[in-house]
Amino acid sequence: MSKIRIATTSLAGCFGCHMSFLDMDERLVALLEHVEFNRSPFTDIKHCGPCDIGLIEGGVCNVENVHVLREFRENCKILIAVGACAINGGVPAMRNHFHLRECLEEAYVNGVGVENPQIPNDVELPLLLDKVHPIHDVVRVDYYLPGCPPSADEFLKILGDLLAGKEPSLPQNLLHYD
């Protein structure tokens, strides 16, 4: 039996969802009997190839995030928004209450301890969007895995359901909003 291909990436977020994924500990070894990873922090693959499942954490804050997200949607049969940032913008979206220029000036010009105040302007830096967006504003999402971050048990449950060919559902005891 062939293995299910999974790709993961982090957009605008803290990488906490990936850390929670790793909290599966030895259960990750059992999962690896059924899956293989394409693009993820576990591999050195730079672009998402054809995959069965894509796990996306983080919101969309720049044009590079948009590109990566569209590449995942194009290559993944199932796309899962993982965590608060992917689902609603999370902490990065707190800047949505301000104009982007104000945020940049606060960080790079008026911030405490700033030396040589100037807003970065380099072609190597991805262009920032005016607002941080949840990923469903950019692409179609198939499933949502809530939490900040979701627990390892939640990852196992949703992936286990998908591996078994079932519609994923999270029992109430796995959902926490604290």
PLY file of the C-alpha trace (Angstrom):
ply
format ascii 1.0
element vertex 178
property float x
property float y
property float z
element edge 177
property int vertex1
property int vertex2
end_header
0.00 0.00 0.00
1.39 3.42 -0.95
1.89 6.06 1.68
-0.15 9.25 1.94
1.93 12.30 1.01
1.74 15.25 3.41
3.17 18.74 2.98
3.33 21.40 5.68
4.31 25.04 5.81
4.18 28.01 8.12
3.14 31.43 6.87
2.71 34.43 9.23
2.74 32.81 12.64
4.97 31.56 15.42
5.61 27.98 14.24
3.78 26.73 17.34
1.51 24.45 15.33
4.51 22.61 13.90
5.94 22.28 17.41
2.63 20.83 18.58
2.70 18.41 15.65
6.08 17.22 16.91
4.52 16.68 20.34
3.18 13.41 18.92
6.57 12.09 20.08
6.79 8.31 19.51
3.33 8.34 17.89
4.98 10.19 15.00
7.00 7.03 14.26
3.77 5.03 13.96
2.31 7.74 11.71
5.37 7.51 9.45
4.40 3.94 8.61
1.44 5.42 6.71
2.68 8.82 5.50
5.64 10.47 3.86
6.48 14.14 3.93
6.91 16.35 0.92
7.66 20.01 1.66
7.95 20.51 5.42
10.48 21.48 8.08
11.37 17.76 8.17
12.65 17.85 4.59
14.73 20.22 2.51
12.13 20.35 -0.26
11.57 23.99 -1.29
8.34 23.65 -3.27
5.20 21.65 -2.67
4.85 18.74 -5.06
1.72 16.66 -5.62
0.37 15.67 -2.19
-2.67 14.16 -0.61
-2.81 16.50 2.40
-1.47 20.00 2.97
-1.24 21.44 6.48
-0.95 25.24 6.57
-0.26 27.22 9.72
-0.10 31.00 9.87
-1.99 33.83 8.27
-1.26 35.55 4.97
0.69 38.79 5.41
2.85 39.16 2.29
3.01 38.24 -1.40
5.33 35.29 -0.71
2.67 33.82 1.62
0.12 34.16 -1.18
2.44 32.38 -3.63
3.19 29.51 -1.22
-0.47 29.13 -0.31
-1.60 28.99 -3.95
1.13 26.44 -4.70
-0.13 24.26 -1.84
-3.75 24.55 -2.98
-2.77 23.62 -6.53
-0.77 20.56 -5.39
-2.75 19.24 -2.39
-5.94 17.24 -2.74
-6.95 18.22 0.80
-5.93 21.51 2.42
-6.22 21.97 6.17
-6.04 25.36 7.91
-4.14 24.64 11.12
-4.43 26.92 14.15
-5.86 30.33 14.91
-3.53 32.27 12.60
-4.51 30.23 9.52
-8.19 30.25 10.49
-8.68 33.90 11.49
-5.30 35.65 11.23
-4.45 35.12 14.92
-1.93 37.34 16.66
-0.34 38.61 13.41
-3.74 40.06 12.44
-3.61 42.38 15.45
-1.88 44.81 13.08
-5.10 44.98 11.05
-6.37 47.63 13.47
-3.66 50.02 12.26
-2.44 51.31 8.92
0.54 49.34 7.66
2.63 52.52 7.49
2.00 53.14 11.22
3.18 49.61 12.08
6.33 49.96 10.02
7.13 53.36 11.50
6.63 52.06 15.03
8.94 49.11 14.42
11.66 50.67 12.30
11.59 54.42 12.96
10.06 55.24 16.36
10.84 52.01 18.23
12.86 52.04 21.43
16.55 51.51 20.72
16.25 51.96 16.94
19.50 53.08 15.40
19.63 54.43 11.84
15.82 54.64 11.59
14.49 53.65 8.19
11.79 51.39 6.86
13.41 48.50 4.95
13.03 48.76 1.20
14.84 45.91 -0.50
13.69 43.89 -3.50
14.67 40.72 -1.58
11.98 41.38 1.06
8.48 40.13 0.25
5.97 42.92 -0.26
3.69 43.23 2.78
-0.07 43.17 2.31
-2.10 45.96 3.89
-3.81 43.43 6.16
-3.16 39.93 7.48
-5.70 37.47 6.07
-6.89 34.01 7.08
-5.96 31.50 4.40
-9.58 30.97 3.29
-9.53 34.57 1.99
-6.99 33.42 -0.62
-7.74 29.75 -1.37
-10.41 27.14 -0.75
-9.88 25.28 2.53
-11.22 21.76 3.05
-10.89 21.41 6.83
-10.08 23.53 9.86
-8.02 22.38 12.83
-8.62 24.97 15.57
-6.37 25.87 18.46
-3.41 28.00 19.36
-1.86 25.60 18.78
-3.94 22.48 18.19
-2.78 19.60 20.35
-0.86 16.58 19.05
-3.98 14.53 19.79
-6.01 16.78 17.47
-3.45 16.34 14.69
-3.54 12.57 15.17
-7.34 12.50 15.15
-7.80 14.51 11.96
-4.99 12.68 10.14
-6.20 9.32 11.44
-9.71 9.99 10.13
-8.36 11.04 6.73
-6.05 8.01 6.54
-9.05 5.79 7.31
-11.05 7.46 4.52
-13.47 9.02 7.01
-14.77 12.56 7.27
-12.68 14.20 10.02
-14.44 15.16 13.20
-12.96 16.31 16.47
-14.70 15.22 19.66
-15.61 17.96 22.09
-13.02 16.80 24.64
-10.20 17.63 22.19
-11.41 21.17 21.53
-10.07 23.76 23.94
-10.45 27.51 23.75
-8.31 28.56 26.70
0 1
1 2
2 3
3 4
4 5
5 6
6 7
7 8
8 9
9 10
10 11
11 12
12 13
13 14
14 15
15 16
16 17
17 18
18 19
19 20
20 21
21 22
22 23
23 24
24 25
25 26
26 27
27 28
28 29
29 30
30 31
31 32
32 33
33 34
34 35
35 36
36 37
37 38
38 39
39 40
40 41
41 42
42 43
43 44
44 45
45 46
46 47
47 48
48 49
49 50
50 51
51 52
52 53
53 54
54 55
55 56
56 57
57 58
58 59
59 60
60 61
61 62
62 63
63 64
64 65
65 66
66 67
67 68
68 69
69 70
70 71
71 72
72 73
73 74
74 75
75 76
76 77
77 78
78 79
79 80
80 81
81 82
82 83
83 84
84 85
85 86
86 87
87 88
88 89
89 90
90 91
91 92
92 93
93 94
94 95
95 96
96 97
97 98
98 99
99 100
100 101
101 102
102 103
103 104
104 105
105 106
106 107
107 108
108 109
109 110
110 111
111 112
112 113
113 114
114 115
115 116
116 117
117 118
118 119
119 120
120 121
121 122
122 123
123 124
124 125
125 126
126 127
127 128
128 129
129 130
130 131
131 132
132 133
133 134
134 135
135 136
136 137
137 138
138 139
139 140
140 141
141 142
142 143
143 144
144 145
145 146
146 147
147 148
148 149
149 150
150 151
151 152
152 153
153 154
154 155
155 156
156 157
157 158
158 159
159 160
160 161
161 162
162 163
163 164
164 165
165 166
166 167
167 168
168 169
169 170
170 171
171 172
172 173
173 174
174 175
175 176
176 177
